[in-house]
Amino acid sequence: MNKFTDWLKESRLVKGTVYALVGLFSYPGLNMVNRLQIHGMEHLDNLPRNNVLFVSNHQTYFADVITFLHIFCARQWRKKNRLGIPYYLLWPFTRVKFVAAEETMKKNWISKLFALAGAITVKRTWRAEGTEVRRSLDPKDTRSIARALEKNWVITFPQGTTKPFAPGRKGTAFIIKHSRPVVIPVVISGYWRAFNKKGLKFKKRGSALSVTFKAPLDIDYEDTHEHILEKIMDAIEQSKAFMLKGKHHLMSMLDK
């Protein structure tokens, strides 16, 4: 059964169908009910087709990743900092995988369907079944991400939680040192205001959503895990230096 599921996740036809379905249902909520602003799409140009790691802050379980998939597909069709009409879903860019908690992706049929879009499921190192659990990093999970990078772009959320300014996980730095990918920082905002925690229901319509892609990080792959992680957290604006720096950050913390 696991081999069959893995085959489904790798099938371009299956992934393309899931992208089209999820894309059509999610597009109005992202670009019509709410107002999506995109910055830095030019940083997606000329990237290699594999070994690219997108590191981002995290505000909802699904809406964040779904937006990234929309943007990657739109850029393939030469869109510039906008989605426009979603005809890009007719032939989507599917060489993308995203890291997600195993517990989350098994909860219901919607999450199981979305998993076919390219989820790399990992065990949470800090939480399981609603309770605090401390686990060491599972080597199987890091190997899965490393293998995914060999053929794809991969999206990961170093904090592993939607709580703002949570500490980053060293596993992200470990993967960067091991696979030496191109690392693209991404900063998102507004999703905590627009959607519920899962990102599947509206909380406040007419919200401004923002996604900013930054230039690839200049990383010394021989540096320590700690220094690499510090650089990532600064780049995605989740380090102590950015805490309470602006109204959005203060409001997002109060909302949590």
N, C-alpha and C positions, 0 to 999 in steps of 0.2 A: 504493500500500500504506500509506503514511504517513497519507494522508487517511482511509482506512478505519479504521486504528488510532485516529486522533483521534476519529472518529465513535463508535467503540466506547466510548472513554473518557468521552464526553459523554452516552452513552445512559443514561437513568435505569434502564431495564429491565436493561441489562447490568451496570451498577454495583450495582443492587439484588440481582441474582443472585449476583454475586461477594461482596458483603457477607454475604449469607445463608450461602453456602458456607464462606467463611473464618470467619465468626462462629461457625457451629455447630461447626467443627473446633477453633477456638481457645478457645472458652468454657470447656471443662473445665480446660484447662491454666492459665487465668488465675484462675478463680473457684472451682475445686474441688480440683485437684491442688495449687495454690498458693492463697494468701489475698490477694485484692486489696482494698486500702483506698483509698478515693477521698475527697478533700477539696476543697471549694471549687466543687462543681458549680453552686452558685447563681450563680457568675460567668458561667455560660453563658446565663443568662436575659437576655432583652431585648437580646441582641446583634443587630446588623443581619445580614441573610442574606448579605451579601457584604462584602468588604474587611475581613475579620478575619484577623489573622495570629497563629498560636500559635507561640511560640518555646520550645523545650525543650532540656534536656540529652538525651543520647543514649546508650543502653546496649546495644541490639541492633539489627540491621538491620530486623527486621519486627515483633517483639512489641510494641515501643513504639507504633508507629503503629496496629497492630491494636487495642490497648487504647483508644486515643483514639477510634477509630471506634465501638467498643462503647459508650463513655461518651456520645458525641454522640447516638447512637441512643437510648440509655436515657433521656437527659435529655429528648429529644423526647417520650417517653412518661411524663414527669413523675417519673422516678425521682430519689431524693434521696441522693446520695453512696453509691450501690450500683448494681449491675447487676440483681440479682434474676433472675427467670426470663426468659430471652432471647426473649420473644415480640416484643420490639421489632424483631427481625430480619425480621418479616413485612412491615414497612413502614419501612425504614431511612431515616435522614437522609443523603442522598447528595450534598449540596452542599458537599463537602469534597475538597480535593486535598492532596497531600503531596509535598514535595521529596525526591527520591531520586537517588543517583548512577546515571548511565546504565549504567555498567559493572556495577553490582550488579543492576539490573533486567533485564539481558539474560542472566544466567548460566544459568538453567534454566527449566523450564516453570512451576514454582511462582512464581518471581519475575515471569515474564511474565504469569501469570494475575493476580497481585496488582497488577500495574501497571494493569490495567483498572479497579481500584477508584479510580483518580484520580491516578496518579503523574505528577509533573512531573519528567521526567528532565533532569539537568544534568551537565555534565562536571566532574569533580573538578578543582579548581584546584591540588591538592597531591599527588595520587597517581593512578597509572594502571597497570593490569595488574600490581599488586603492587610497583611501584617508585616511588621518589620523583620527582615531576615538578612543576615550578613553572610554572604557567600564569597569565596574567592572566585576570581575570573575563570570561567570554564574554557580550557584550551580548545575544545571543540568549536566553541562559538567564534573565537578569533580565527581559527583555521577556515571556518565557513566564510567569514568576511574576506579573508585573504584570497580564497579561491574565487569569490565573486568579483573581486577587483581585477582578476586576471583577464576577464572578458567584458566587464561592465563599468559604468559609473555607479557609485554607491553613495547613498544618503545616510548619514548617521547623526544622532543627537547626543553629543558628549555628556550632557547632564543626565540623560536617561529618565527624565521626569519633566512634567509641564510646569513645575514650580519655578518661578523666576529666581535667578541668582543661586540656584543649587550648585554645589561643587561639581566640577567635571570629573569623569571617570578615567582613570589611567589607562584603561583598555584601549581608548582611542589613540593615545600616544604610542602604545605598544604596537598597534596595527600600522601606524604611520612609520615607525622605525623599521618594522619588518618588511612592509610592502613598498615603501618609498613612493607613495602616490603623489600626483598633483593635488594639492589641498585647496579647495575653494570655500572660503567662509561665507555664510549666509546669515543675514539678520532679518527676522520677521517681526511684525508688530500688528496689533489690531485683532488678531484671531481670538484672544481671550475675551475680548469684548463682544465680538460678533457671534461666536458659537459656544455651545456647551463644551465640556471637557473632551468629549469624544470627537467633537467637530462635525457631528451629523445633524444637529438641531440648531436653529437660530436662537440667539439670546437677545441680540439687538440688531435690528435691520438698519441698513443705511450706514454701516460702519466703514471706516476707511481701513483697508487692509494694505499692508506694505511688505514687499519682498525685495531685499537688496543683495545682489551678488557682488562680492568684492574680488579684487584681483587675487590670483594665486599667491599663497603665502610663500615667503622665502624661508625655507626650513633647513636647518642643519640636521640631517638624519642621524648624525653621530652624537647629537646633544642628548641630555638626560630626558627621561620621561617627564619629569616635573617641569622642566623649562619648555618643552614642546607643548605640554598641556596648558601652561600659563599663556603661551602665545596664542593658542586656539581660543581660550576663554576671553582674552582681550579682543581678538578679531571678531567674535560673535557677540561682543558687548555684554558679556555676562560675568565679567570679573568684578572684584571689589571696586575697582576704579570707576565703573559705570553704575554701581548701585546707587539708587535714588538721585541719579544725575539729572533726570528730567521727569516731567509730570507723568508721562506714560509709565515709566518704571514704578513710580510710587503708586499709581492707580492700579496697575496690574498686581502688585503685591497685596494691596488692600482687597482686591477682588478675590484673590485666592483664599 
